[in-house]
Amino acid sequence: MQGRILIMAGSDSGGGAGIQADIKTVTVLGGFAMTAITALTAQNTLGVQAVMPVSPAFIVAQMRCVMDDLGVDAFKSGMLDRPEVIEAIADVLLTTTDIPYVLDPVMVAKGGAALLQESALATLKARLLPLATVMTPNIPEAEALLGHGIAGRADMLPAARALLALGPRAVLLKGGHMEGDELLDVLVQADGTVQEFVSQRIHTRHTHGTGCTLASAIATGLGQGMNLTDAVIRARAYVLRAIAAAPGYGAGAGPLNHGAGGMG
């Protein structure tokens, strides 16, 4: 089976998000995870304590040596904290535009720490959005990208279409930050396709890494030859199972149970 997924993202020492969540997700879903680590973080369920940057040249070196030897079926990016990192990764991706690329525009950690420098937002929009097969923002990330608020569910489809106009081939706008017992995610594609996915909210504080996990699950599906809709459906089901089976670790926003997601 295909499924060689190259992930460009930060490391989470707590194991709940970032590269650690990505590797667990890809592996459980039957793919093969490879990494280009963009930053090291010291963090736990209570938040990010410190960040150590990785040089853009070394990030590119990680990407190119993997691509040249093992090959890649899909890319996924998460924490890209500096403009120069985004520029370097975009230059590599420009040479591989036939390979699916899932862009998770990570901006803020669950504990509130900024994971994207303000100066990097414009670079992200200009360089990476046009390369993305699908972008997977949550509501706060979408608001930052659009420069205006998203007040309720009625705003989600117009917001998703506005994000699509920024250049990606598809946008999955995640509604988990909205109030209510139902979660709504909206998928819009460049061909005009619009799909809404509704699920029941699981009331829990153990949701650290859900965005990383969902994006990596989608990338795994695309790398295994699934179409985008099927990849999103499987990814959402996987995340819900992993949240429901969360082990309850930590005093803050706890991690999911990635192993409980299974192959269904």
C-alpha positions as CSV (number, residue, x, y, z in Angstrom):
1,M,0.0,0.0,0.0
2,Q,1.1,3.5,-0.7
3,G,1.3,6.0,2.1
4,R,4.7,7.5,2.5
5,I,3.9,10.7,4.3
6,L,6.5,13.4,4.8
7,I,5.5,15.7,7.7
8,M,7.1,19.2,8.2
9,A,6.1,20.2,11.7
10,G,7.3,20.9,15.2
11,S,8.1,18.4,17.9
12,D,5.9,18.2,21.0
13,S,7.8,16.8,24.0
14,G,4.4,15.9,25.6
15,G,3.6,13.6,22.8
16,G,0.1,14.8,22.2
17,A,0.5,17.1,19.2
18,G,3.0,17.9,16.5
19,I,5.4,15.4,15.0
20,Q,4.6,12.8,17.7
21,A,0.9,12.9,17.0
22,D,1.6,12.9,13.3
23,I,3.7,9.8,13.4
24,K,1.2,7.9,15.6
25,T,-1.6,8.8,13.3
26,V,0.1,7.9,10.0
27,T,1.3,4.6,11.5
28,V,-2.1,3.5,12.9
29,L,-3.8,4.3,9.6
30,G,-1.3,2.0,7.8
31,G,1.0,4.6,6.3
32,F,4.7,5.2,6.7
33,A,5.6,8.5,8.5
34,M,8.7,10.5,7.7
35,T,9.6,13.8,9.2
36,A,11.3,17.2,8.7
37,I,11.3,18.7,12.2
38,T,10.8,22.5,12.0
39,A,11.2,23.4,15.7
40,L,11.6,21.8,19.1
41,T,9.1,22.6,21.8
42,A,9.2,22.0,25.5
43,Q,5.5,21.5,26.3
44,N,3.0,19.5,28.3
45,T,-0.8,19.6,28.7
46,L,-0.5,22.9,30.4
47,G,1.2,24.7,27.6
48,V,4.4,25.5,25.7
49,Q,7.3,26.3,28.0
50,A,10.0,27.0,25.4
51,V,10.7,26.7,21.6
52,M,14.0,26.0,20.0
53,P,14.1,26.8,16.2
54,V,15.6,24.6,13.5
55,S,17.4,26.3,10.7
56,P,15.7,26.5,7.3
57,A,18.7,24.9,5.6
58,F,18.5,21.9,7.9
59,I,14.7,21.6,7.4
60,V,15.3,21.4,3.7
61,A,18.1,18.9,4.2
62,Q,15.7,16.7,6.1
63,M,13.1,16.9,3.3
64,R,15.4,16.4,0.4
65,C,17.3,13.4,1.8
66,V,13.9,11.6,2.5
67,M,12.5,12.6,-0.9
68,D,15.6,11.4,-2.8
69,D,15.8,8.0,-1.2
70,L,12.4,6.9,0.2
71,G,10.0,8.8,-2.0
72,V,6.9,10.6,-0.9
73,D,3.2,10.0,-1.6
74,A,1.8,13.0,0.4
75,F,3.1,16.0,2.3
76,K,1.7,17.5,5.5
77,S,2.8,20.7,7.2
78,G,2.0,21.8,10.8
79,M,4.0,24.3,12.9
80,L,6.0,26.6,10.5
81,D,6.8,29.4,12.9
82,R,9.0,31.8,10.8
83,P,8.9,33.4,7.4
84,E,12.2,31.9,6.4
85,V,11.0,28.4,7.2
86,I,7.9,28.9,5.1
87,E,9.9,30.2,2.2
88,A,12.3,27.3,2.3
89,I,9.6,24.7,2.4
90,A,7.7,26.4,-0.4
91,D,10.7,26.2,-2.6
92,V,10.9,22.5,-2.1
93,L,7.2,21.9,-2.6
94,L,7.2,23.9,-5.8
95,T,9.3,21.0,-7.3
96,T,6.6,18.4,-6.3
97,T,3.3,19.9,-7.3
98,D,1.9,16.6,-8.4
99,I,2.1,15.2,-4.9
100,P,-0.8,15.9,-2.5
101,Y,-0.1,18.5,0.2
102,V,-2.2,19.0,3.4
103,L,-1.6,22.4,5.0
104,D,-2.6,22.7,8.7
105,P,-2.0,26.4,9.4
106,V,-1.0,26.0,13.0
107,M,-0.9,29.3,14.7
108,V,-1.6,28.9,18.4
109,A,-1.1,25.9,20.8
110,K,-4.0,24.7,22.9
111,G,-2.5,26.5,25.9
112,G,-2.5,29.8,24.1
113,A,1.2,30.0,23.1
114,A,1.8,31.6,19.6
115,L,3.3,29.0,17.2
116,L,3.4,31.3,14.2
117,Q,5.2,34.7,14.2
118,E,2.9,37.5,13.1
119,S,5.4,38.3,10.3
120,A,5.0,34.8,9.0
121,L,1.3,35.0,8.3
122,A,1.6,37.0,5.0
123,T,4.3,34.6,3.8
124,L,2.1,31.6,4.6
125,K,-0.7,33.1,2.5
126,A,1.5,34.1,-0.4
127,R,3.8,31.0,-0.7
128,L,2.0,28.0,0.8
129,L,-1.7,28.4,0.3
130,P,-1.5,28.2,-3.5
131,L,0.4,24.9,-3.2
132,A,-2.0,23.2,-0.9
133,T,-4.3,20.3,-2.0
134,V,-6.3,21.0,1.1
135,M,-6.0,23.5,4.0
136,T,-7.5,22.5,7.4
137,P,-7.9,25.7,9.5
138,N,-10.0,25.9,12.7
139,I,-12.1,29.0,13.3
140,P,-9.4,31.2,14.9
141,E,-6.9,30.3,12.2
142,A,-9.5,31.1,9.5
143,E,-10.2,34.4,11.1
144,A,-6.6,35.3,11.1
145,L,-6.2,34.3,7.5
146,L,-9.3,36.3,6.4
147,G,-8.8,39.3,8.7
148,H,-12.4,39.2,10.1
149,G,-14.5,37.2,12.5
150,I,-16.7,34.1,11.9
151,A,-19.6,34.6,14.3
152,G,-21.7,31.5,13.8
153,R,-22.5,28.5,11.7
154,A,-24.1,30.6,9.0
155,D,-20.7,32.3,8.4
156,M,-18.8,29.1,7.9
157,L,-19.6,28.4,4.2
158,P,-18.9,32.0,3.1
159,A,-15.7,31.9,5.1
160,A,-14.6,28.6,3.6
161,R,-15.2,29.9,0.1
162,A,-13.2,33.1,1.0
163,L,-10.4,30.9,2.1
164,L,-10.6,28.9,-1.1
165,A,-10.1,32.1,-3.0
166,L,-6.7,32.5,-1.3
167,G,-5.4,29.7,-3.5
168,P,-5.7,26.2,-2.1
169,R,-7.5,23.5,-4.1
170,A,-9.8,22.7,-1.2
171,V,-10.5,24.0,2.3
172,L,-11.8,22.0,5.3
173,L,-13.0,24.6,7.8
174,K,-13.3,23.0,11.2
175,G,-16.1,24.2,13.5
176,G,-14.9,22.8,16.8
177,H,-14.5,26.3,18.4
178,M,-18.2,27.0,17.8
179,E,-20.7,26.6,20.7
180,G,-23.2,23.8,20.8
181,D,-23.4,20.0,21.0
182,E,-23.1,19.5,17.2
183,L,-19.8,20.0,15.4
184,L,-19.9,21.2,11.9
185,D,-17.0,21.0,9.4
186,V,-17.3,22.4,5.9
187,L,-15.4,21.1,2.9
188,V,-15.2,23.2,-0.2
189,Q,-13.3,22.3,-3.3
190,A,-12.2,24.3,-6.4
191,D,-14.6,22.4,-8.6
192,G,-17.5,23.9,-6.7
193,T,-18.2,20.8,-4.5
194,V,-19.5,21.7,-1.0
195,Q,-19.9,19.1,1.8
196,E,-20.9,19.5,5.4
197,F,-19.9,17.0,8.0
198,V,-21.8,16.9,11.3
199,S,-20.9,15.0,14.5
200,Q,-21.7,15.1,18.2
201,R,-19.3,17.0,20.4
202,I,-17.5,14.9,23.0
203,H,-17.4,17.0,26.1
204,T,-13.8,16.6,27.3
205,R,-10.7,18.7,28.0
206,H,-8.6,16.0,26.3
207,T,-8.4,17.4,22.8
208,H,-4.7,18.3,22.5
209,G,-3.4,17.5,19.1
210,T,-6.8,17.1,17.3
211,G,-5.8,19.5,14.5
212,C,-2.5,17.8,13.9
213,T,-4.1,14.4,14.0
214,L,-6.9,15.2,11.6
215,A,-4.5,16.8,9.0
216,S,-2.1,13.8,9.2
217,A,-5.0,11.4,8.8
218,I,-6.2,13.2,5.7
219,A,-2.6,13.2,4.3
220,T,-2.4,9.5,4.9
221,G,-5.6,8.9,3.0
222,L,-4.5,11.0,0.1
223,G,-1.1,9.3,0.1
224,Q,-2.9,5.9,0.0
225,G,-4.8,6.9,-3.1
226,M,-8.1,7.9,-1.5
227,N,-10.1,10.8,-2.9
228,L,-10.3,13.9,-0.7
229,T,-13.9,13.3,0.5
230,D,-13.1,9.7,1.6
231,A,-9.9,10.8,3.2
232,V,-11.8,13.4,5.3
233,I,-14.5,11.0,6.3
234,R,-12.0,8.4,7.5
235,A,-9.9,11.1,9.3
236,R,-12.8,12.6,11.1
237,A,-14.0,9.1,12.3
238,Y,-10.5,8.3,13.5
239,V,-10.1,11.5,15.5
240,L,-13.5,11.0,17.2
241,R,-12.5,7.5,18.2
242,A,-9.2,8.8,19.5
243,I,-10.9,11.5,21.5
244,A,-13.4,9.1,23.0
245,A,-10.7,6.8,24.2
246,A,-8.4,9.6,25.5
247,P,-6.3,8.3,28.4
248,G,-6.9,11.2,30.7
249,Y,-3.2,12.2,31.1
250,G,-2.1,15.6,32.4
251,A,-3.7,18.5,34.3
252,G,-4.5,20.6,31.2
253,A,-5.6,19.8,27.6
254,G,-4.8,16.2,27.5
255,P,-3.7,14.0,24.6
256,L,-5.9,11.7,22.5
257,N,-5.4,7.9,22.4
258,H,-4.1,7.6,18.9
259,G,-3.8,3.8,19.1
260,A,-7.5,3.4,19.8
261,G,-8.4,5.0,16.5
262,G,-7.9,1.7,14.7
263,M,-8.0,1.0,11.0
264,G,-11.8,1.3,10.5
